[in-house]
Amino acid sequence: MKPPICSICGIDFRANPGSGQLVRFYQPEPEPKLDRPGHPKNAEWFCVIHQGPAVALESLSIKEAEPRIRKTSIQRTLSLFIGTSVLSGLMALGGLLVGGFFGGTLGLFVGTIAGGTSGVIASGLIAAALDFLPRPVVPSSIVGGALGFLMAAALAIGGSTSFNSALIPLAGSLFIGCGFLLGRRHAARRLAMESE
């Protein structure tokens, strides 16, 4: 039997096999009987991030399913990156406008931070509701995205005089999306390392 290592991303969850799943795909011809136990030809291990798409395709053969799982994984990752970056940016802008209405520089700052952080939280909850993000990784994804947003805010504050101001929002968006995805990856690895 193959060890529990995700066939898509390589996360090793031998310490906690319950943090992933062995998915058995359709096999048109029966597997021959072996003298000793081995790993079934129609089965692969998937981590918490990839087991949802894998289970959805278990009616296909493994040869048909694996490329689709990889494609779905890339699409979801890009959607999470773009969605988190855009929603957080828009909510930060909304927070900036509301904060400016209520008063001064402090209002702008607090409004922007509150709006952007709310955008990261909303992104995580929406992604979980759409099954783009497994529930066990939502909190770490949100924390990662919020840290990315705070790094972006620090860049905006510190770089407003020395950095090309047109690049600050772009760099900030990259920090938010990357932080969100790094948080997701960290949570999947942490789940894999926890002993049962």
Residue frames as a rotation matrix with the C-alpha (Angstrom) as fourth column:
MET 1
0.587 0.810 0.000 0.00
0.810 -0.587 0.000 0.00
0.000 0.000 -1.000 0.00
LYS 2
-0.155 -0.592 0.791 1.31
0.499 -0.737 -0.455 3.46
0.852 0.325 0.410 -0.91
PRO 3
-0.626 -0.066 -0.777 1.86
0.753 -0.312 -0.580 5.79
-0.204 -0.948 0.245 2.05
PRO 4
0.461 0.887 -0.023 -0.73
0.864 -0.454 -0.216 8.56
-0.202 0.080 -0.976 2.55
ILE 5
-0.583 -0.598 -0.550 0.84
0.303 -0.788 0.536 11.32
-0.754 0.146 0.641 0.45
CYS 6
0.404 0.823 -0.399 -1.40
-0.082 -0.402 -0.912 13.54
-0.911 0.401 -0.095 -1.67
SER 7
0.014 -0.380 0.925 -0.98
0.848 0.494 0.190 12.63
-0.529 0.782 0.330 -5.33
ILE 8
0.715 0.297 0.633 -1.64
0.615 -0.697 -0.368 16.25
0.332 0.652 -0.681 -6.35
CYS 9
0.765 -0.348 0.542 0.43
-0.382 -0.923 -0.054 18.42
0.519 -0.165 -0.839 -3.99
GLY 10
-0.004 -0.845 -0.534 2.67
0.109 0.530 -0.841 15.92
0.994 -0.061 0.090 -2.20
ILE 11
-0.002 0.038 0.999 1.53
-0.923 -0.384 0.012 16.72
0.385 -0.922 0.036 1.35
ASP 12
-0.534 -0.292 -0.793 2.62
0.005 0.937 -0.348 13.78
0.845 -0.190 -0.499 3.51
PHE 13
0.022 0.615 0.788 -0.06
-0.900 -0.332 0.284 12.92
0.436 -0.715 0.546 6.07
ARG 14
-0.155 -0.180 -0.971 1.34
0.089 0.977 -0.195 9.66
0.984 -0.117 -0.135 7.43
ALA 15
-0.973 -0.232 -0.003 1.23
0.036 -0.138 -0.990 11.16
0.229 -0.963 0.143 10.95
ASN 16
-0.490 0.871 -0.028 -2.52
-0.249 -0.171 -0.953 11.74
-0.835 -0.460 0.301 10.57
PRO 17
-0.945 0.098 0.313 -4.06
0.322 0.458 0.828 9.62
-0.062 0.883 -0.464 7.78
GLY 18
-0.082 0.986 -0.144 -7.48
0.919 0.019 -0.394 10.96
-0.386 -0.164 -0.908 8.80
SER 19
-0.034 0.025 -0.999 -6.52
-0.027 -0.999 -0.025 14.40
-0.999 0.026 0.035 7.42
GLY 20
-0.598 -0.104 -0.795 -6.77
-0.782 -0.141 0.607 12.99
-0.175 0.985 0.003 3.89
GLN 21
0.376 0.797 0.473 -8.59
-0.536 0.604 -0.590 10.27
-0.756 -0.032 0.654 2.05
LEU 22
-0.824 -0.472 0.313 -7.87
-0.060 0.623 0.780 7.25
-0.564 0.624 -0.542 -0.11
VAL 23
0.110 0.872 -0.477 -10.21
-0.734 -0.253 -0.631 7.66
-0.671 0.419 0.612 -3.06
ARG 24
-0.539 -0.172 0.825 -11.07
0.285 0.884 0.371 4.62
-0.793 0.434 -0.427 -5.18
PHE 25
-0.367 0.331 -0.869 -11.89
-0.802 -0.586 0.116 5.44
-0.471 0.740 0.480 -8.77
TYR 26
0.724 0.689 0.040 -13.87
-0.523 0.585 -0.620 3.43
-0.451 0.428 0.784 -11.31
GLN 27
-0.514 -0.855 0.074 -12.00
-0.616 0.427 0.661 0.45
-0.597 0.294 -0.746 -12.69
PRO 28
0.152 0.681 -0.717 -13.48
-0.987 0.147 -0.069 -1.09
0.058 0.718 0.694 -15.84
GLU 29
0.275 -0.101 -0.956 -11.74
-0.208 0.965 -0.162 -4.47
0.939 0.243 0.244 -15.48
PRO 30
0.988 0.133 0.073 -11.38
-0.101 0.216 0.971 -6.28
0.114 -0.967 0.227 -12.16
GLU 31
0.232 -0.952 0.199 -8.00
-0.956 -0.261 -0.132 -6.17
0.178 -0.160 -0.971 -10.50
PRO 32
0.228 -0.178 -0.957 -6.15
-0.139 0.967 -0.213 -9.52
0.964 0.181 0.196 -10.52
LYS 33
0.993 0.095 0.069 -5.73
-0.089 0.222 0.971 -11.28
0.077 -0.970 0.229 -7.17
LEU 34
0.167 -0.983 0.073 -2.25
-0.606 -0.161 -0.779 -10.88
0.778 0.085 -0.623 -5.72
ASP 35
0.130 -0.219 -0.967 -0.44
0.545 0.831 -0.115 -13.26
0.828 -0.512 0.227 -3.38
ARG 36
-0.494 -0.320 -0.808 0.40
0.857 -0.336 -0.391 -10.32
-0.146 -0.886 0.441 -1.12
PRO 37
0.558 0.777 -0.292 -1.46
0.718 -0.629 -0.298 -7.09
-0.415 -0.043 -0.909 -0.43
GLY 38
-0.626 -0.715 0.310 -0.56
0.777 -0.538 0.328 -4.07
-0.068 0.446 0.893 -2.52
HIS 39
-0.595 0.403 -0.695 -1.88
-0.135 -0.903 -0.408 -0.68
-0.792 -0.149 0.592 -3.42
PRO 40
0.226 0.752 0.619 -4.99
0.629 0.372 -0.683 -0.84
-0.744 0.543 -0.389 -5.61
LYS 41
-0.634 -0.508 0.583 -4.40
0.764 -0.291 0.577 0.45
-0.123 0.811 0.572 -9.15
ASN 42
-0.098 0.721 0.686 -7.59
0.629 -0.489 0.604 2.49
0.771 0.491 -0.406 -9.06
ALA 43
0.790 0.396 -0.467 -6.89
0.604 -0.379 0.701 4.34
0.100 -0.836 -0.539 -5.77
GLU 44
-0.240 -0.844 0.480 -4.88
0.482 -0.533 -0.695 7.41
0.843 0.065 0.535 -4.80
TRP 45
-0.093 0.102 -0.990 -4.40
0.964 -0.238 -0.115 9.46
-0.248 -0.966 -0.076 -1.64
PHE 46
-0.057 0.120 0.991 -5.60
0.461 -0.877 0.133 13.08
0.886 0.464 -0.005 -1.48
CYS 47
-0.887 -0.307 -0.345 -5.06
0.450 -0.412 -0.792 15.73
0.101 -0.858 0.503 1.21
VAL 48
-0.256 0.827 -0.501 -7.84
0.655 -0.233 -0.719 17.81
-0.711 -0.512 -0.482 2.77
ILE 49
-0.335 0.078 -0.939 -7.54
-0.440 -0.894 0.083 20.41
-0.833 0.441 0.334 -0.03
HIS 50
-0.645 -0.063 -0.762 -7.82
-0.763 0.120 0.635 17.95
0.052 0.991 -0.125 -2.93
GLN 51
-0.921 0.276 0.275 -10.07
0.201 0.941 -0.271 15.21
-0.333 -0.194 -0.923 -1.56
GLY 52
-0.080 0.952 -0.295 -13.30
-0.110 -0.303 -0.947 17.10
-0.991 -0.044 0.129 -2.41
PRO 53
0.141 0.102 -0.985 -12.57
-0.953 -0.255 -0.163 17.36
-0.268 0.962 0.061 -6.15
ALA 54
-0.820 -0.498 -0.281 -11.27
-0.555 0.813 0.176 13.77
0.141 0.300 -0.944 -6.15
VAL 55
-0.708 0.620 0.339 -14.39
0.198 0.635 -0.747 12.33
-0.678 -0.461 -0.572 -4.51
ALA 56
0.145 0.800 -0.582 -16.55
-0.467 -0.463 -0.753 14.24
-0.872 0.381 0.307 -7.00
LEU 57
0.177 -0.160 -0.971 -14.79
-0.980 0.058 -0.188 12.41
0.086 0.985 -0.146 -9.85
GLU 58
-0.483 -0.457 0.747 -14.57
-0.618 0.782 0.079 8.90
-0.620 -0.424 -0.660 -8.39
SER 59
0.525 0.715 0.462 -17.00
-0.091 0.587 -0.805 7.59
-0.846 0.380 0.373 -11.03
LEU 60
0.758 -0.372 -0.536 -14.24
-0.618 -0.146 -0.773 8.13
0.209 0.917 -0.340 -13.63
SER 61
0.698 -0.649 -0.303 -11.15
0.628 0.758 -0.175 6.01
0.344 -0.068 0.937 -14.09
ILE 62
0.484 -0.584 -0.652 -8.03
0.501 -0.426 0.753 7.28
-0.718 -0.691 0.086 -12.35
LYS 63
-0.497 -0.694 0.521 -6.49
0.809 -0.152 0.569 8.04
-0.315 0.704 0.637 -15.75
GLU 64
-0.073 0.581 0.811 -9.41
0.679 -0.566 0.467 10.37
0.730 0.585 -0.353 -16.59
ALA 65
0.779 0.541 -0.317 -9.82
0.575 -0.416 0.705 11.83
0.250 -0.731 -0.635 -13.10
GLU 66
0.149 -0.787 -0.599 -6.27
0.858 -0.198 0.473 12.94
-0.491 -0.585 0.646 -12.21
PRO 67
-0.724 -0.430 0.540 -5.89
0.652 -0.684 0.328 15.58
0.228 0.589 0.775 -14.97
ARG 68
0.106 0.854 0.509 -9.33
0.360 -0.510 0.781 16.97
0.927 0.100 -0.361 -14.09
ILE 69
0.705 0.086 -0.704 -8.45
0.709 -0.076 0.701 17.13
0.007 -0.993 -0.115 -10.40
ARG 70
-0.353 -0.908 -0.227 -5.24
0.856 -0.411 0.314 19.02
-0.378 -0.084 0.922 -11.24
LYS 71
-0.602 0.196 0.774 -7.16
0.474 -0.693 0.544 21.42
0.643 0.694 0.324 -13.48
THR 72
0.528 0.849 -0.014 -9.83
0.445 -0.263 0.856 21.97
0.723 -0.459 -0.517 -10.80
SER 73
0.395 -0.470 -0.790 -7.08
0.873 -0.076 0.482 22.58
-0.286 -0.879 0.380 -8.23
ILE 74
-0.710 -0.674 0.203 -5.42
0.701 -0.648 0.298 25.24
-0.069 0.354 0.933 -10.41
GLN 75
-0.286 0.690 0.665 -8.77
0.353 -0.570 0.742 26.90
0.891 0.447 -0.081 -11.16
ARG 76
0.695 0.565 -0.444 -9.72
0.589 -0.094 0.802 27.00
0.412 -0.819 -0.399 -7.48
THR 77
-0.007 -0.790 -0.612 -6.32
0.917 -0.249 0.311 28.35
-0.399 -0.560 0.727 -6.46
LEU 78
-0.817 -0.273 0.508 -6.51
0.506 -0.762 0.404 31.15
0.277 0.587 0.761 -9.04
SER 79
0.085 0.937 0.338 -10.12
0.355 -0.345 0.869 31.90
0.931 0.046 -0.362 -8.07
LEU 80
0.611 0.088 -0.787 -9.18
0.791 -0.034 0.610 32.11
0.027 -0.996 -0.091 -4.39
PHE 81
-0.423 -0.871 -0.249 -6.19
0.843 -0.479 0.245 34.35
-0.333 -0.106 0.937 -5.14
ILE 82
-0.775 0.149 0.614 -8.09
0.320 -0.745 0.585 36.73
0.545 0.650 0.530 -7.41
GLY 83
0.228 0.974 -0.008 -11.32
0.444 -0.097 0.891 36.68
0.867 -0.206 -0.454 -5.40
THR 84
0.415 -0.138 -0.899 -9.61
0.899 -0.086 0.429 37.38
-0.136 -0.987 0.088 -2.08
SER 85
-0.655 -0.748 -0.106 -7.43
0.710 -0.657 0.254 40.13
-0.260 0.091 0.961 -3.54
VAL 86
-0.659 0.443 0.608 -10.28
0.252 -0.632 0.733 41.88
0.709 0.636 0.305 -5.34
LEU 87
0.398 0.891 -0.219 -12.90
0.522 -0.023 0.853 41.58
0.755 -0.454 -0.474 -2.57
SER 88
0.227 -0.390 -0.892 -10.45
0.933 -0.174 0.314 42.72
-0.278 -0.904 0.325 0.11
GLY 89
-0.810 -0.564 0.161 -9.32
0.584 -0.750 0.312 45.62
-0.055 0.347 0.936 -2.04
LEU 90
-0.358 0.763 0.538 -12.88
0.241 -0.481 0.843 46.75
0.902 0.432 -0.011 -2.73
MET 91
0.604 0.604 -0.521 -13.87
0.638 0.026 0.770 46.46
0.478 -0.797 -0.369 0.91
ALA 92
-0.214 -0.741 -0.637 -10.73
0.909 -0.390 0.148 48.38
-0.358 -0.547 0.757 1.95
LEU 93
-0.847 -0.028 0.531 -11.75
0.332 -0.808 0.487 51.11
0.416 0.589 0.693 -0.49
GLY 94
0.164 0.980 0.108 -15.25
0.316 -0.156 0.936 51.10
0.934 -0.119 -0.336 0.99
GLY 95
0.454 -0.080 -0.887 -13.75
0.891 0.054 0.451 51.29
0.012 -0.995 0.096 4.48
LEU 96
-0.669 -0.743 -0.032 -11.57
0.735 -0.667 0.118 54.18
-0.109 0.056 0.992 3.36
LEU 97
-0.558 0.528 0.640 -14.60
0.161 -0.688 0.708 56.09
0.814 0.498 0.299 2.10
VAL 98
0.547 0.782 -0.299 -16.66
0.428 0.045 0.903 55.43
0.719 -0.622 -0.310 5.22
GLY 99
0.172 -0.582 -0.795 -13.69
0.972 -0.031 0.234 56.22
-0.161 -0.813 0.560 7.49
GLY 100
-0.803 -0.475 0.359 -13.07
0.557 -0.813 0.170 59.49
0.211 0.337 0.917 5.64
PHE 101
-0.057 0.882 0.468 -16.68
0.204 -0.449 0.870 60.46
0.977 0.145 -0.155 6.12
PHE 102
0.756 0.413 -0.508 -16.39
0.523 0.087 0.848 60.00
0.395 -0.907 -0.150 9.89
GLY 103
0.974 -0.226 0.015 -13.21
-0.204 -0.843 0.498 61.91
-0.100 -0.489 -0.867 10.32
GLY 104
0.537 -0.843 -0.035 -9.63
-0.799 -0.521 0.301 62.64
-0.273 -0.133 -0.953 9.52
THR 105
-0.160 -0.777 -0.609 -6.57
-0.852 0.421 -0.312 60.54
0.499 0.469 -0.729 9.01
LEU 106
-0.801 -0.111 0.588 -7.38
-0.487 0.692 -0.533 58.17
-0.348 -0.713 -0.608 11.85
GLY 107
0.208 0.959 0.191 -10.83
-0.477 0.270 -0.837 57.52
-0.854 0.083 0.513 10.37
LEU 108
0.493 -0.112 -0.863 -9.27
-0.850 0.148 -0.505 56.76
0.184 0.983 -0.022 6.98
PHE 109
-0.552 -0.822 -0.137 -6.74
-0.746 0.561 -0.358 54.38
0.371 -0.095 -0.924 8.52
VAL 110
-0.665 0.349 0.661 -9.21
-0.374 0.610 -0.698 52.52
-0.647 -0.711 -0.275 10.75
GLY 111
0.403 0.889 -0.217 -11.81
-0.615 0.087 -0.783 52.34
-0.677 0.450 0.582 7.97
THR 112
0.243 -0.409 -0.880 -9.32
-0.891 0.264 -0.369 50.92
0.383 0.874 -0.300 5.48
ILE 113
-0.804 -0.588 0.088 -7.96
-0.565 0.710 -0.421 48.30
0.185 -0.388 -0.903 7.89
ALA 114
-0.412 0.731 0.544 -11.46
-0.355 0.421 -0.835 47.27
-0.839 -0.537 0.086 9.02
GLY 115
0.520 0.655 -0.549 -12.74
-0.738 0.021 -0.675 47.11
-0.430 0.756 0.494 5.44
GLY 116
-0.015 -0.624 -0.782 -9.80
-0.868 0.396 -0.299 45.11
0.496 0.674 -0.547 4.09
THR 117
-0.894 -0.295 0.338 -9.80
-0.440 0.722 -0.533 42.66
-0.087 -0.626 -0.775 6.98
SER 118
-0.055 0.954 0.293 -13.56
-0.449 0.239 -0.861 42.21
-0.892 -0.179 0.415 6.59
GLY 119
0.443 0.161 -0.882 -12.94
-0.897 0.084 -0.435 41.47
0.004 0.983 0.182 2.91
VAL 120
-0.596 -0.714 -0.367 -10.50
-0.668 0.695 -0.268 38.69
0.446 0.085 -0.891 3.78
ILE 121
-0.754 0.384 0.532 -12.97
-0.274 0.553 -0.787 37.19
-0.597 -0.740 -0.311 6.26
ALA 122
0.305 0.916 -0.260 -15.81
-0.626 -0.012 -0.779 37.42
-0.717 0.401 0.570 3.73
SER 123
0.058 -0.370 -0.927 -13.59
-0.942 0.288 -0.174 35.77
0.331 0.884 -0.331 1.09
GLY 124
-0.890 -0.451 0.061 -12.89
-0.439 0.814 -0.380 32.82
0.122 -0.365 -0.923 3.37
LEU 125
-0.470 0.791 0.391 -16.54
-0.207 0.331 -0.921 32.36
-0.858 -0.514 0.008 4.28
ILE 126
0.417 0.601 -0.682 -17.72
-0.800 -0.112 -0.589 32.66
-0.431 0.791 0.434 0.67
ALA 127
-0.277 -0.617 -0.737 -15.05
-0.859 0.503 -0.099 30.20
0.431 0.605 -0.669 -0.52
ALA 128
-0.940 -0.023 0.341 -16.11
-0.223 0.797 -0.561 27.70
-0.259 -0.604 -0.754 2.16
ALA 129
-0.067 0.996 0.063 -19.79
-0.373 0.033 -0.927 28.13
-0.925 -0.086 0.369 1.26
LEU 130
0.523 0.209 -0.826 -18.95
-0.847 0.016 -0.532 27.45
-0.098 0.978 0.185 -2.42
ASP 131
0.856 -0.257 0.448 -16.82
0.115 0.940 0.320 24.40
-0.504 -0.223 0.835 -1.45
PHE 132
0.710 -0.699 0.082 -13.69
-0.094 -0.210 -0.973 26.03
0.698 0.683 -0.215 -2.87
LEU 133
-0.369 -0.793 0.484 -12.08
-0.622 -0.176 -0.763 25.86
0.691 -0.583 -0.428 0.56
PRO 134
-0.053 0.342 -0.938 -12.43
0.471 0.837 0.278 22.91
0.881 -0.427 -0.205 2.99
ARG 135
0.776 0.520 0.356 -13.76
-0.031 -0.532 0.846 24.05
0.630 -0.668 -0.397 6.36
PRO 136
0.726 -0.506 -0.466 -10.71
0.657 0.307 0.689 22.88
-0.205 -0.806 0.555 8.38
VAL 137
-0.303 -0.927 0.219 -8.43
0.952 -0.284 0.114 25.29
-0.043 0.243 0.969 6.47
VAL 138
0.439 0.568 0.696 -10.71
0.621 -0.752 0.221 28.36
0.649 0.335 -0.683 6.55
PRO 139
0.936 -0.032 -0.352 -9.37
0.263 -0.601 0.755 29.94
-0.235 -0.799 -0.554 9.78
SER 140
0.056 -0.996 -0.071 -5.70
0.528 -0.031 0.849 29.69
-0.848 -0.085 0.524 8.73
SER 141
-0.226 -0.067 0.972 -6.53
0.955 -0.211 0.208 31.00
0.191 0.975 0.112 5.26
ILE 142
0.743 0.573 0.345 -8.26
0.475 -0.815 0.331 34.02
0.471 -0.082 -0.878 6.78
VAL 143
0.733 -0.544 -0.408 -5.36
0.232 -0.364 0.902 34.69
-0.639 -0.756 -0.141 9.15
GLY 144
-0.232 -0.859 0.456 -2.88
0.783 0.113 0.612 34.41
-0.578 0.499 0.646 6.26
GLY 145
0.013 0.331 0.944 -4.93
0.864 -0.479 0.156 36.78
0.504 0.813 -0.292 4.11
ALA 146
0.936 0.348 -0.059 -5.30
0.320 -0.763 0.562 39.26
0.150 -0.545 -0.825 6.98
LEU 147
0.346 -0.893 -0.289 -1.54
0.390 -0.143 0.910 39.21
-0.853 -0.428 0.298 7.60
GLY 148
-0.370 -0.426 0.825 -1.01
0.921 -0.054 0.385 39.77
-0.120 0.903 0.413 3.88
PHE 149
0.487 0.627 0.609 -3.42
0.655 -0.723 0.221 42.70
0.578 0.291 -0.762 4.03
LEU 150
0.902 -0.188 -0.388 -1.59
0.219 -0.576 0.788 44.19
-0.372 -0.796 -0.478 7.02
MET 151
-0.145 -0.975 0.168 1.72
0.656 0.033 0.754 43.84
-0.741 0.220 0.634 5.12
ALA 152
-0.162 0.170 0.972 0.08
0.918 -0.336 0.212 45.61
0.362 0.926 -0.102 2.19
ALA 153
0.856 0.510 0.084 -1.12
0.426 -0.788 0.444 48.38
0.292 -0.344 -0.892 4.51
ALA 154
0.512 -0.756 -0.407 2.39
0.326 -0.267 0.907 48.76
-0.794 -0.597 0.110 5.93
LEU 155
-0.388 -0.630 0.673 3.76
0.865 0.004 0.502 48.97
-0.319 0.777 0.543 2.38
ALA 156
0.260 0.587 0.766 1.19
0.782 -0.594 0.189 51.61
0.566 0.550 -0.614 1.52
ILE 157
0.963 0.096 -0.251 2.04
0.244 -0.703 0.668 53.69
-0.112 -0.705 -0.700 4.60
GLY 158
0.313 -0.936 -0.161 5.81
0.249 -0.083 0.965 53.31
-0.917 -0.342 0.207 4.36
GLY 159
-0.429 -0.556 0.712 6.08
0.770 0.187 0.610 53.42
-0.472 0.810 0.348 0.61
SER 160
0.594 0.793 0.133 3.84
0.741 -0.475 -0.475 56.36
-0.314 0.381 -0.870 -0.11
THR 161
0.759 -0.352 -0.547 6.83
-0.341 -0.931 0.127 58.68
-0.554 0.090 -0.827 -0.45
SER 162
-0.176 -0.981 -0.080 9.58
-0.674 0.061 0.737 56.40
-0.718 0.184 -0.672 -1.77
PHE 163
-0.657 0.020 0.753 7.76
0.356 0.889 0.288 53.84
-0.664 0.458 -0.591 -3.95
ASN 164
-0.929 0.370 -0.032 5.87
-0.185 -0.386 0.904 54.34
0.322 0.845 0.427 -7.18
SER 165
-0.619 0.713 0.328 2.36
-0.571 -0.122 -0.812 54.93
-0.539 -0.690 0.483 -5.88
ALA 166
0.175 0.699 -0.693 0.78
-0.967 0.253 0.010 53.06
0.182 0.669 0.721 -8.80
LEU 167
-0.306 -0.384 -0.871 2.59
-0.299 0.907 -0.295 49.87
0.904 0.170 -0.392 -7.77
ILE 168
-0.838 -0.059 0.542 1.46
-0.545 0.054 -0.837 49.97
0.020 -0.997 -0.078 -4.14
PRO 169
0.146 0.950 0.276 -2.12
-0.902 0.243 -0.358 48.70
-0.407 -0.197 0.892 -4.74
LEU 170
0.508 -0.016 -0.861 -0.82
-0.593 0.718 -0.364 45.97
0.624 0.696 0.355 -7.07
ALA 171
-0.561 -0.786 -0.260 1.80
-0.275 0.473 -0.837 44.80
0.781 -0.398 -0.481 -4.57
GLY 172
-0.624 0.399 0.672 -0.79
-0.750 -0.064 -0.658 44.98
-0.220 -0.915 0.339 -1.79
SER 173
0.474 0.842 -0.258 -3.19
-0.880 0.445 -0.165 42.78
-0.023 0.306 0.952 -3.75
LEU 174
0.152 -0.511 -0.846 -0.45
-0.354 0.771 -0.530 40.22
0.923 0.380 -0.064 -4.29
PHE 175
-0.821 -0.472 0.321 0.28
-0.432 0.148 -0.890 40.14
0.373 -0.869 -0.325 -0.55
ILE 176
-0.170 0.849 0.500 -3.39
-0.919 0.047 -0.392 39.53
-0.356 -0.526 0.772 0.29
GLY 177
0.675 0.471 -0.568 -3.86
-0.690 0.676 -0.260 36.67
0.262 0.567 0.781 -2.20
CYS 178
-0.093 -0.804 -0.587 -0.51
-0.268 0.588 -0.763 35.06
0.959 0.086 -0.270 -1.40
GLY 179
-0.756 -0.161 0.634 -1.14
-0.640 -0.018 -0.768 35.29
0.135 -0.987 -0.089 2.35
PHE 180
0.247 0.940 0.236 -4.54
-0.930 0.298 -0.214 33.64
-0.271 -0.167 0.948 1.91
LEU 181
0.688 -0.007 -0.726 -3.06
-0.430 0.802 -0.415 30.76
0.585 0.597 0.549 -0.12
LEU 182
-0.437 -0.890 -0.131 -0.09
-0.315 0.288 -0.905 30.34
0.843 -0.354 -0.406 2.22
GLY 183
-0.471 0.368 0.801 -2.52
-0.866 -0.018 -0.501 30.15
-0.170 -0.930 0.327 5.15
ARG 184
0.649 0.730 -0.213 -4.48
-0.761 0.623 -0.181 27.44
0.000 0.280 0.960 3.31
ARG 185
0.331 -0.623 -0.709 -1.30
-0.240 0.671 -0.702 25.44
0.913 0.402 0.073 2.63
HIS 186
-0.656 -0.588 0.474 -0.12
-0.560 -0.044 -0.828 25.87
0.507 -0.808 -0.300 6.22
ALA 187
-0.013 0.748 0.664 -3.42
-0.953 0.191 -0.234 24.55
-0.302 -0.636 0.710 7.57
ALA 188
0.790 0.288 -0.541 -3.31
-0.500 0.814 -0.297 21.49
0.355 0.505 0.787 5.30
ARG 189
-0.089 -0.912 -0.400 0.26
-0.162 0.409 -0.898 20.74
0.983 -0.015 -0.184 6.43
ARG 190
-0.613 -0.093 0.785 -0.63
-0.765 -0.179 -0.618 21.32
0.198 -0.979 0.038 10.08
LEU 191
0.464 0.849 0.254 -3.58
-0.870 0.491 -0.052 18.91
-0.169 -0.196 0.966 9.82
ALA 192
0.649 -0.271 -0.711 -1.30
-0.270 0.792 -0.548 16.35
0.711 0.548 0.441 8.19
MET 193
-0.382 -0.924 -0.010 1.25
-0.238 0.109 -0.965 16.61
0.893 -0.366 -0.261 11.03
GLU 194
-0.116 0.406 0.907 -1.22
-0.990 -0.123 -0.071 16.31
0.082 -0.906 0.416 13.93
SER 195
-0.941 -0.176 -0.289 -1.23
-0.156 0.983 -0.092 12.83
0.300 -0.041 -0.953 15.41
GLU 196
-0.128 0.974 -0.186 -4.59
-0.183 0.161 0.970 11.14
0.975 0.158 0.158 15.78
